[in-house]
Amino acid sequence: MERKKKAGVTSLTDREQEILQLIWNGMKNREIGIRLKISVKTVEAHRANMMKKLRVSNAAQLLKAGIEEGFIRVRRA
């Protein structure tokens, strides 16, 4: 489900949120592609789009922004 835009809050598509969650779970682009039956290039494109939307430049910042914006569900033990 796409998030509604609030003051300064970015929207991610359902697929982007799914991929972001898989990145959080430690999967590599190749593994994500296999799991979702899409090419690695498509995974890379989604990742690049998310990084642009969230205005970050690396994976660590992407995950941090994903948590802060509520896109990543963090499971507590």
DSSP file (Angstrom, degrees, kcal/mol; ACC not computed):
  #  RESIDUE AA STRUCTURE BP1 BP2  ACC     N-H-->O    O-->H-N    N-H-->O    O-->H-N    TCO  KAPPA ALPHA  PHI   PSI    X-CA   Y-CA   Z-CA
    1    1 A M              0   0    0      0, 0.0     2,-0.3     0, 0.0    11,-0.2   0.000 360.0 360.0 360.0 133.8    0.0    0.0    0.0
    2    2 A E        -     0   0    0      9,-0.1     2,-0.2     1,-0.1    11,-0.1  -0.585 360.0-121.2 -80.1 133.8    1.4    3.4   -0.9
    3    3 A R        -     0   0    0      9,-0.7     2,-0.2    -2,-0.3    -1,-0.1  -0.469  25.7-115.8 -74.3 144.2    1.8    5.8    1.9
    4    4 A K        -     0   0    0     -2,-0.2     2,-0.4     1,-0.1    -1,-0.1  -0.551  33.7-106.5 -77.1 143.4    0.0    9.1    1.7
    5    5 A K        +     0   0    0     -2,-0.2     2,-0.2     3,-0.0     5,-0.1  -0.568  43.1 174.2 -73.9 125.5    2.1   12.2    1.5
    6    6 A K    >   -     0   0    0     -2,-0.4     3,-1.5     3,-0.2     2,-0.7  -0.546  57.8 -43.3-112.2-173.5    2.3   14.3    4.6
    7    7 A A  T 3  S-     0   0    0      1,-0.3     3,-0.1    -2,-0.2    -1,-0.1  -0.347 128.8 -20.6 -56.4 102.6    4.4   17.3    5.3
    8    8 A G  T 3  S+     0   0    0     -2,-0.7     2,-0.4     1,-0.2    -1,-0.3   0.479 101.7 135.9  77.9   2.7    7.8   16.1    3.8
    9    9 A V    <   -     0   0    0     -3,-1.5    -1,-0.2    -5,-0.0    -3,-0.2  -0.717  46.5-138.8 -89.8 133.4    7.0   12.4    4.0
   10   10 A T        -     0   0    0     -2,-0.4     2,-0.4    -5,-0.1    -7,-0.1  -0.588   8.8-132.5 -90.2 149.1    7.9   10.4    0.9
   11   11 A S        -     0   0    0     -2,-0.2     2,-0.4    -9,-0.1    -9,-0.1  -0.817  16.2-165.9 -99.6 141.7    5.8    7.6   -0.6
   12   12 A L        -     0   0    0     -2,-0.4    -9,-0.7   -11,-0.2    38,-0.0  -0.966  24.3-116.4-120.8 143.9    7.2    4.2   -1.6
   13   13 A T     >  -     0   0    0     -2,-0.4     4,-2.5   -11,-0.1     5,-0.2  -0.227  31.7-104.5 -69.0 166.9    5.3    1.8   -3.9
   14   14 A D  H  > S+     0   0    0      1,-0.2     4,-2.3     2,-0.2     5,-0.1   0.914 123.7  49.8 -57.0 -43.7    4.2   -1.6   -2.5
   15   15 A R  H  > S+     0   0    0      2,-0.2     4,-2.6     1,-0.2    -1,-0.2   0.911 109.6  50.3 -65.1 -42.6    7.0   -3.2   -4.5
   16   16 A E  H  > S+     0   0    0      1,-0.2     4,-2.7     2,-0.2    -1,-0.2   0.912 111.3  48.9 -61.1 -42.3    9.6   -0.8   -3.1
   17   17 A Q  H  X S+     0   0    0     -4,-2.5     4,-2.2     2,-0.2    -2,-0.2   0.893 110.8  50.9 -64.5 -38.8    8.4   -1.4    0.4
   18   18 A E  H  X S+     0   0    0     -4,-2.3     4,-1.8     2,-0.2    -2,-0.2   0.926 112.9  45.0 -63.0 -45.0    8.6   -5.2   -0.2
   19   19 A I  H  X S+     0   0    0     -4,-2.6     4,-2.4     2,-0.2    -2,-0.2   0.897 110.8  53.8 -66.7 -40.8   12.2   -4.9   -1.5
   20   20 A L  H  X S+     0   0    0     -4,-2.7     4,-2.4     1,-0.2    -1,-0.2   0.907 108.3  50.2 -60.3 -41.9   13.2   -2.5    1.4
   21   21 A Q  H  X S+     0   0    0     -4,-2.2     4,-1.8     1,-0.2    -1,-0.2   0.890 110.1  50.1 -63.8 -39.2   11.9   -5.1    3.9
   22   22 A L  H  <>S+     0   0    0     -4,-1.8     5,-2.2     2,-0.2    -2,-0.2   0.873 109.2  51.1 -68.2 -36.6   13.9   -7.9    2.1
   23   23 A I  H ><5S+     0   0    0     -4,-2.4     3,-1.9     1,-0.2    -2,-0.2   0.934 109.1  51.6 -62.1 -45.2   17.0   -5.7    2.2
   24   24 A W  H 3<5S+     0   0    0     -4,-2.4    -2,-0.2     1,-0.3    -1,-0.2   0.867 103.7  58.4 -57.5 -37.0   16.4   -5.2    6.0
   25   25 A N  T 3<5S-     0   0    0     -4,-1.8    -1,-0.3    -5,-0.1    -2,-0.2   0.449 125.1-104.3 -75.8   0.7   16.1   -9.0    6.3
   26   26 A G  T < 5 +     0   0    0     -3,-1.9     2,-0.2     1,-0.3    -3,-0.2   0.579  68.5 149.3  93.8  10.7   19.7   -9.2    4.9
   27   27 A M      < -     0   0    0     -5,-2.2    -1,-0.3     1,-0.1     2,-0.2  -0.529  40.5-130.9 -81.6 145.4   19.0  -10.4    1.4
   28   28 A K     >  -     0   0    0     -2,-0.2     4,-2.6     1,-0.1     5,-0.2  -0.482  30.2-102.5 -86.2 163.0   21.3   -9.4   -1.5
   29   29 A N  H  > S+     0   0    0      1,-0.2     4,-2.5     2,-0.2     5,-0.2   0.884 122.9  51.2 -53.3 -42.9   19.9   -8.0   -4.8
   30   30 A R  H  > S+     0   0    0      1,-0.2     4,-2.2     2,-0.2    -1,-0.2   0.915 110.8  47.8 -62.6 -44.0   20.4  -11.4   -6.5
   31   31 A E  H  > S+     0   0    0      2,-0.2     4,-2.5     1,-0.2    -1,-0.2   0.889 111.5  50.6 -64.6 -39.7   18.5  -13.2   -3.8
   32   32 A I  H  X S+     0   0    0     -4,-2.6     4,-2.7     2,-0.2    -2,-0.2   0.921 109.1  51.9 -63.6 -43.9   15.7  -10.6   -3.9
   33   33 A G  H  X>S+     0   0    0     -4,-2.5     5,-2.3    -5,-0.2     4,-0.9   0.916 111.6  45.9 -58.7 -45.0   15.4  -11.0   -7.6
   34   34 A I  H  <5S+     0   0    0     -4,-2.2     3,-0.5     3,-0.2    -1,-0.2   0.933 113.6  49.3 -63.7 -45.9   15.1  -14.8   -7.3
   35   35 A R  H  <5S+     0   0    0     -4,-2.5    -2,-0.2     1,-0.2    -1,-0.2   0.887 120.2  35.6 -61.4 -41.2   12.5  -14.5   -4.5
   36   36 A L  H  <5S-     0   0    0     -4,-2.7    -1,-0.2    -5,-0.2    -2,-0.2   0.449 107.8-121.8 -94.9  -0.7   10.4  -12.0   -6.4
   37   37 A K  T  <5S+     0   0    0     -4,-0.9     2,-0.3    -3,-0.5    -3,-0.2   0.914  72.7 119.1  58.5  46.1   11.0  -13.5   -9.8
   38   38 A I      < -     0   0    0     -5,-2.3    -1,-0.2    -6,-0.2    -2,-0.1  -0.888  68.8 -91.1-131.2 164.4   12.4  -10.3  -11.2
   39   39 A S     >  -     0   0    0     -2,-0.3     4,-1.9     1,-0.1     3,-0.2  -0.328  28.8-118.5 -75.5 159.1   15.8   -9.4  -12.6
   40   40 A V  H  > S+     0   0    0      1,-0.2     4,-2.8     2,-0.2     5,-0.2   0.874 116.8  58.2 -61.4 -37.4   18.7   -8.1  -10.6
   41   41 A K  H  > S+     0   0    0      1,-0.2     4,-2.1     2,-0.2    -1,-0.2   0.873 104.7  50.3 -61.3 -37.5   18.6   -5.0  -12.7
   42   42 A T  H  > S+     0   0    0      2,-0.2     4,-2.4     1,-0.2    -1,-0.2   0.905 110.1  49.4 -67.7 -41.3   15.0   -4.4  -11.7
   43   43 A V  H  X S+     0   0    0     -4,-1.9     4,-2.6     1,-0.2    -2,-0.2   0.933 111.5  49.6 -60.6 -45.7   15.9   -4.8   -8.0
   44   44 A E  H  X S+     0   0    0     -4,-2.8     4,-2.6     1,-0.2    -2,-0.2   0.879 109.7  51.5 -61.2 -38.7   18.7   -2.3   -8.5
   45   45 A A  H  X S+     0   0    0     -4,-2.1     4,-2.5     2,-0.2    -1,-0.2   0.922 110.7  47.4 -65.5 -44.1   16.3    0.1  -10.2
   46   46 A H  H  X S+     0   0    0     -4,-2.4     4,-2.5     2,-0.2    -2,-0.2   0.920 112.6  49.9 -61.6 -43.0   13.9   -0.1   -7.3
   47   47 A R  H  X S+     0   0    0     -4,-2.6     4,-2.4     1,-0.2    -2,-0.2   0.920 111.1  48.5 -62.0 -44.6   16.7    0.4   -4.8
   48   48 A A  H  X S+     0   0    0     -4,-2.6     4,-2.2     1,-0.2    -1,-0.2   0.897 110.9  51.2 -63.0 -40.9   18.0    3.4   -6.7
   49   49 A N  H  X S+     0   0    0     -4,-2.5     4,-2.7     2,-0.2    -2,-0.2   0.912 110.4  48.8 -62.9 -42.4   14.5    4.9   -6.9
   50   50 A M  H  X S+     0   0    0     -4,-2.5     4,-2.7     1,-0.2    -2,-0.2   0.918 110.5  50.7 -63.1 -42.6   14.0    4.4   -3.1
   51   51 A M  H  <>S+     0   0    0     -4,-2.4     5,-2.4     1,-0.2     4,-0.5   0.888 112.3  47.1 -63.6 -38.4   17.4    6.1   -2.4
   52   52 A K  H ><5S+     0   0    0     -4,-2.2     3,-0.7     3,-0.2    -2,-0.2   0.938 113.5  47.6 -67.4 -46.4   16.5    9.0   -4.6
   53   53 A K  H 3<5S+     0   0    0     -4,-2.7    -2,-0.2     1,-0.2    -1,-0.2   0.886 117.9  41.0 -61.7 -40.2   13.0    9.4   -3.0
   54   54 A L  T 3<5S-     0   0    0     -4,-2.7    -1,-0.2    -5,-0.2    -2,-0.2   0.451 108.7-126.5 -89.9  -0.4   14.4    9.2    0.6
   55   55 A R  T < 5 +     0   0    0     -3,-0.7     2,-0.3    -4,-0.5    -3,-0.2   0.934  61.4 134.9  55.5  53.8   17.4   11.4   -0.4
   56   56 A V      < -     0   0    0     -5,-2.4    -1,-0.2    -6,-0.1    -2,-0.1  -0.855  47.3-153.8-126.8 164.4   20.1    9.0    0.8
   57   57 A S  S    S+     0   0    0     -2,-0.3     2,-0.3     1,-0.1    -1,-0.1   0.421  70.5  31.5-122.7   0.7   23.4    7.8   -0.7
   58   58 A N  S  > S-     0   0    0      1,-0.1     4,-2.1    -7,-0.1     5,-0.1  -0.963  81.5-100.5-151.8 171.5   24.1    4.3    0.8
   59   59 A A  H  > S+     0   0    0     -2,-0.3     4,-2.5     1,-0.2     5,-0.2   0.864 117.0  54.3 -63.4 -39.1   22.4    1.2    2.1
   60   60 A A  H  > S+     0   0    0      1,-0.2     4,-2.3     2,-0.2    -1,-0.2   0.927 111.1  45.4 -62.7 -44.2   22.8    2.1    5.7
   61   61 A Q  H  > S+     0   0    0      2,-0.2     4,-2.7     1,-0.2    -1,-0.2   0.863 110.5  55.7 -66.3 -35.3   21.1    5.5    5.3
   62   62 A L  H  X S+     0   0    0     -4,-2.1     4,-2.3     2,-0.2    -2,-0.2   0.931 110.4  44.2 -61.8 -46.3   18.4    3.8    3.2
   63   63 A L  H  X S+     0   0    0     -4,-2.5     4,-2.1     2,-0.2    -2,-0.2   0.902 113.4  50.8 -66.3 -41.1   17.6    1.4    6.1
   64   64 A K  H  X S+     0   0    0     -4,-2.3     4,-2.6    -5,-0.2    -2,-0.2   0.938 113.0  45.3 -61.4 -47.0   17.7    4.1    8.7
   65   65 A A  H  X S+     0   0    0     -4,-2.7     4,-2.4     1,-0.2     6,-0.3   0.880 109.9  56.3 -64.4 -37.6   15.3    6.3    6.6
   66   66 A G  H  <>S+     0   0    0     -4,-2.3     5,-2.4    -5,-0.2     6,-1.4   0.884 110.7  43.6 -61.0 -39.7   13.1    3.3    6.0
   67   67 A I  H ><5S+     0   0    0     -4,-2.1     3,-1.1     4,-0.2    -2,-0.2   0.940 113.9  50.0 -69.1 -48.5   12.8    2.7    9.8
   68   68 A E  H 3<5S+     0   0    0     -4,-2.6    -2,-0.2     1,-0.3    -1,-0.2   0.843 113.1  46.3 -61.1 -35.0   12.3    6.4   10.5
   69   69 A E  T 3<5S-     0   0    0     -4,-2.4    -1,-0.3    -5,-0.2    -2,-0.2   0.510 115.5-114.8 -86.9  -5.2    9.5    6.8    7.9
   70   70 A G  T < 5S+     0   0    0     -3,-1.1    -3,-0.2    -4,-0.4    -2,-0.1   0.677  81.8 120.9  83.0  17.8    7.8    3.6    9.1
   71   71 A F      < +     0   0    0     -5,-2.4     2,-0.5    -6,-0.3    -4,-0.2   0.734  63.2  65.6 -83.5 -23.4    8.4    1.6    5.9
   72   72 A I  S    S-     0   0    0     -6,-1.4     2,-0.8    -9,-0.1    -2,-0.1  -0.867  73.8-144.5-105.7 129.8   10.4   -1.2    7.7
   73   73 A R        -     0   0    0     -2,-0.5     2,-0.6     2,-0.0    -6,-0.1  -0.834  17.5-154.9 -91.7 111.5    8.7   -3.5   10.3
   74   74 A V        -     0   0    0     -2,-0.8     2,-0.5    -7,-0.1    -2,-0.0  -0.777   6.8-145.6 -91.2 120.8   11.3   -4.1   12.9
   75   75 A R        -     0   0    0     -2,-0.6     2,-0.4     2,-0.0    -2,-0.0  -0.750   9.6-152.2 -89.2 126.9   10.7   -7.4   14.7
   76   76 A R              0   0    0     -2,-0.5    -2,-0.0     1,-0.1     0, 0.0  -0.810 360.0 360.0 -98.5 138.0   11.6   -7.4   18.4
   77   77 A A              0   0    0     -2,-0.4    -1,-0.1     0, 0.0    -2,-0.0   0.463 360.0 360.0 -80.4 360.0   12.6  -10.6   20.1
